[in-house]
Amino acid sequence: MVHDFQRMSRIIPLDGRAHRKGLEPMFYGDPVGHWEGDTLVIETTNFKRWGLDDYYYTNPKEYRMHSDALRTIERISWKDDKTLNYELTLDDAKTFAKPWAEPFTMAAKPEYVCEENNRCPGGKCQAP
């Protein structure tokens, strides 16, 4: 899976394996996926703490974004041939009183890549 943000890639095993043990925490965690009917379910654990929280710079002990217990669950399915349903659930018992979810829809758009020498602004591609 390649995301638009910094062209970051995630490899999501779909072969039934468990989360890996003994890994150093990672910014994008350790994802493992499986299918529930036509819905792709991705559970991710082992997140590294981000240094983006304002308290982090004044007192790292008051970090508020998430704890080492953070677990995310993504549910992705097709709504129609050009639209995806996407639901993200955040579960972190050390930070939140209970898990919470947010549903989104994502519609296909002409490709746009935010990088130098982009010849397809707004999906209108031009020869180099």
N, C-alpha and C positions, 0 to 999 in steps of 0.2 A: 504494500500500500504506500503510495507516494503522496504526501501532503503538499499543499501549496506553500505553506510556511517553510521557508528556507529549503524547499525541495527535500525535506526530511523523509526518510524511508523507514517503514516498520515491516519486519518479517513476522507474520502471524501464523504459527504452526496450526494446522487443522487436522492433525493425525491422532488426536486423543491424548497427547502427552500432558503431564502435569507441569506446573510452573517449576522452573529450575531452582535448585537449592544452592546456597553459598555464593551467589552473585553479588557483586558490589551494586548498590542501588543505581538506577539509570534515570535520566531526565524523562524518558518516555516509557519507563517501566519494562516489565516482562509480560508481553501479551500472549495469550493462548486462546484460540478460537474453536468454535464448533457450530454445527448447523442445528437449528430447531425448525424443522420444516423448511420453508423458504427464507428464513431469517438467519443471518449470520450474527452470532453472539460472540463478542470478544471480551474476555475478562483480563484485566491488567493489574498486576501488583508490583511491588518492589520499586516504587518511585523514589528518586533522589529528591531531596528538598531543593526548591528553587530559591535563588537569592533575590527574588523580585519583590518580596514583601517589604514594606517600608520599615517595619520594626526590626527586620533582620540586620539592618545596618547600624542600628543603635543598640540592640540587645538581641543577639541570636537566640536566646532562651525564650523570647516572646514571639517567635515565629508563628504566624497564624494561618498560612495557606493550606497546609495539610501535615499529617503526621506520617510515621512509618507504617501505619495501619491502613493507609489509603488503598482502596480497591475501586476500580472503575469497571462498569459493564456497558458495552456499546451494543446496540441492537440495530441492525441494518437490513432493510428489506425494500423491494421495489414497490412503489405505489402505482406507477404506470411505466411505460417504456422510456420516459425521460425524467422521472422523479423518484428519488429515494426517500424513504422514511428513515430517520435516524433518531435514536433515543440514547441519551447518555445518563447513566446512574452513577452518582458519587456516594461511596460508602466509606466513612472514616469515623469510627466510634470514638476516637480520641479528640476529634475536632467538631463533629456535628452530632446533634441529639439523635438523629435518625438518618438513614439513607434518603436521598432525594434524586429525582429524575427530571430531565428536561427533554421534551420531544422537539424535533426540527424536521423540516422537509428540505431537500436539496434538489434543485432543478438543474438539468444539464444546460450549460452555457457554452458559447464558443470558447475555445482554449485561450487563456491569457497566462503568460508566464512573466512574473515580475523579475526580470533579470536584464542585463545589458544585451544589446543587439536583438531585442525582441522585435520580430518582423510581423507579428500578428496582433497589433493593438486593437482591442475591441473585437477580435475574431476576424479582422480584415487582413488576411495575409498578403504580403508583398514579396516579390523576388528580391534576393540580396543585391 
